[in-house]
Amino acid sequence: MADELQNGHYDVNVGHDLQPDDPPVATVVVPPEESHPEVHEATEEDEAAQRKEEREEREGVDVVSHSDLFYWWPIWAVGYAFAAVTWFTGEAISIGHGTPEMIHPNNSWGVIYTCVIFFVILITNISLRGLISGMVIVTSLFIAVLLAWLDLWNTVLSLIPHVNVHMSFGFYMVLSTLVFILWAVNTFIFDRVTYWRVEAGQVRKEYLIGGGEESYDTTGLVLEERHDDLFRHWVLGLGSGDLHMKVANKMHDLPNVLLANRKAARIQKLIKRKPD
């Protein structure tokens, strides 16, 4: 009987020995219990989202403001890439009586690398907001890459006598390594000496050296996010932005915050809550 109930129906026989003239057997069909997997999935998703919010509330949000050296990563990244190209496709050229150096015969690589260094320095020192940044940088890079692709840089530079841009393998490696060390130490050590931590109902400015901190209540906290510099924030900064927090009637500028949009959204949720 239990097995038949699980299958959704069972037969009820009136009497034990049925005769030919007896009425037909009465069959009672019990419909199986309906299941709604979408309800269970929705419930699990809601619980997972709630657990995630609780975990974020306990952990808080760390806001690290980086210096402009944070945007200098293309100098060492492109430098290492061009060093590899020069090593595998370049030629050993002797200058004077010294050791032969690996140099690429096409000076387009040197021109492109010079343009990369120039534009990184330009963008990190001059702020071009909105579409102006995108138009200026994209147009300049397009012209530089187009001339290199058409192998016209030699023709353009020949207009200026005795001007050729060739960089050796050693130059790429030395400059890229020095910039990488400076970038890594500044990004992962110096920039994190002072940072902000936002928790439910509280915001703190913490100092790693000395162990000091400044604590404020989130009541009246005003948060503003800006990431309208196309090249700096989206291309070089990989989704970074500038945050401006008004805490205790005092404005604090936090430039060059990585993943600023995501952090701002989490902070907005935390400042609406009060600690238990």
N, C-alpha and C positions, 0 to 999 in steps of 0.2 A: 504493500500500500504506500509506503514512504517513497519507493522508487517511482510509482505511478504518479504520486503527487508532484514530485520534482519534474516529471515530464509534462505536467500541465493538465492532465485529465485522469479520471479513474472511473470505473464502472461500479454501479450499485445494483446488485442482483436481489430481487425480492424473492426470498425462499431459497432453498438449497437445491431441490430437484425440480427442474422446470419440465412441464408437460407440453405437448404440442399445442394445446388450446390456451396455454398461459399467454398473457400479454407480453409484448417484447420487453427486453431488458431496458431499464431506464439508465441512461448515460448522462452523467453530470460532468460538464467540462469546466474546469477551473483554469482561467487564463493565467499565464505566468506573470510574475511580478515585472512590471515594466522598469527598465533601467535607462537612465539618462546620463550617458558618459560625458556629455558636454557640461552638465551641471557639476560633476566631480572635477572636471578639468578646470572649469572657471573657479571653483572653490580652491583648488590647489594653487592656481595662479594668484588669487587674492592673498592666500596665506603666504606665498613666497614673496609677494610684493610687500606685505606687512612686515615680514621678517627682515627684508632688505632695508626698509625704512627704519626699523628699530635698531638694526646694526649700524646704519649711517648716523643715527642719532647718538648712539653710544660713542662711536669713533670720532664724530665731528668732521670738520673740513679744515685741512691745513692749506693756507694760502702763502705761497712763496713768491716774492717779487724778485725777478731776475734783472741783472744789469743788461746793457746793450750788447755785451759780449756773448750773450745767449744766442744772438742771431748770426754769429760768425762761423757757424758750423759748415757752410758751403765752402769756405776757404780751405779747410783741411780735407773735407770730403772730396771736392773736385781735384785738389792737389794730389791726393793719393791715387785717384783714378788716372790722372794724367801721368803720374809717375809710372804706373803700370803700363800705360800705352807707350811711353818713351822707352821703357826697359825692353819691351817685347818687339817693338817695331822701329825703334830708333837706330842710329848709327854711332859707332865709336869714333869720336873725332878728337884728335890731339891738338891742344892749344899750347903753342910753344914747345917746351921740352917736358911738359908735365904728363901725368897719367891720362890716357884717353878717357873722355867723358861720353856718356850716352846722351845724345841729343837728337831730337826728331828733326828731320830735314825740312818739314813743313812748319813754317812759323805761325800757322793758324792756331795751333794749340797754345802757343805762348800768348797770342792776342786774346783768345777766349779767356784764358786764366787771368790775364791782366784786367779784362772787363769784369770778370766775376769779383775780383778784389775791389775794383773801383766802385761797383754798384753796391756791394755790401757795406763799404765805408760810407757811401753816399746815403743809403737808406737808413742806416743806424744813427746818422747824425742830422739828417734833414727829414722832418715828418711831412709826408704828403698824404693828406686825408682823402678818402673817398675815391672817386673814379680817376682823379688826377694821378694818384699813385699807380694805378693799373695801366693807364694809358702811357705814361712816361716810361715805365720799366718794360712793359711788354713791347712797345715800339722799339726801344733801344736794343733789347735782347734779340728781337726779331731781325733787326738790321745786322747786328754782329754775327748771329748764327748764319744768316743768309749769305753774307760775304764769305764766311768760312766754308759754307757748303759749295758755293760756286768757285771756291779757290781764287777769290779776288783780293784777299788781304795783301798778297804780295804786290799786286798791281797798285793798290791804294797806298801802301807804304813806300812803294818805289817813287811816289811823287815827292817824298822827303828823302833826300840823298843820305845814304849810309845809315838808314834806320831799319833794323830787322829785330824781331822779337823772338828769340830762341831761348828756351829754358832747358837746362840739363836735368837729368834724373836726380842728381844730388840736390839741386835747388828745390825741386818739388818736395822731396822727402824732408829736407831740413825745415823749410818754411811750414809745411803741413804739420810736422811733428811739434814744432814750437807753438803754433796756434792751437793745436789740439790739446796740449798740456795746459796752456793758459785757459782755454775754454772749459775743460773738464774740471780743473781746480776751482775756477770761479763759479761754475754752474752747480756743482755738487757739494762744495764746501763753503765758500765765502757767501754765496747768496742765501744759504740756509742758516747762517749765524743768527739772523733775526727773521722771524716769521709770525704770521697771525694764525690763530686757531679759533674757529667758530663752532660753538656747541649750542645745544638747546637752551636759549635764554641767556647765553653768556658768550662774550668774545674776549680773547686774550691775546696780548702781544708778548711773545716769549723770546727770551735771549738765551742762546745756548751757552755762551761764555758768561760765567757768573751766576747762571741759574735764576736770573730775575725775570719778572713778568709784570704786565699791567693788565688788570682785569676790569671789564666794563659790562654793564647790563645791556641787553639788546633792545631795551625800550627806547624808541626813537631812533633806532639805527636806520640809516639811509644808505642804500647800495646802488651804485651806478656802474654799468659795464659798457666799455667801448672797445670795439675791434673793427674800426672802419679804415684802417690802413691796410690795403689789400696785400701789398708785397711784404710788409713787415709782419703783420699778424697772421696771414693765411699761408704765405709761401715760405718765408723764413721762419716764422714762429709756429707753424704747424697747428694753427687753431688757438694761438695765444690771444691775449687782450689786456686792456688796462682796466683795473677796478678802482673805484673811488668810494671809500666808506666814510660816512659821517658818524662818528661815535662820540658821545658826550659833548655835542656841539663843536667838535673839532674834526676837520676834514683830513683824511689820510689817503695819500695817493699810492697805489700799488701797481706800478707799471710792469708790463711784460710777464703776466701770469699765464702759465701754461694751462690749456683747457679752461680758459676763463668762463666760457659760456656754461659749461657743465658745473663748474664750481659755484657760479652765481646762482644757478637754479637750486642747488642743494642748500646754499646759504639762505635763500629766500624761504625755504621750507623750515629750516632750523630756527630762524629768528621769530617765526610765528608761534613756536612752541615754548612752553615753560617747563623747566625741570621739575621732576616729581618731588 
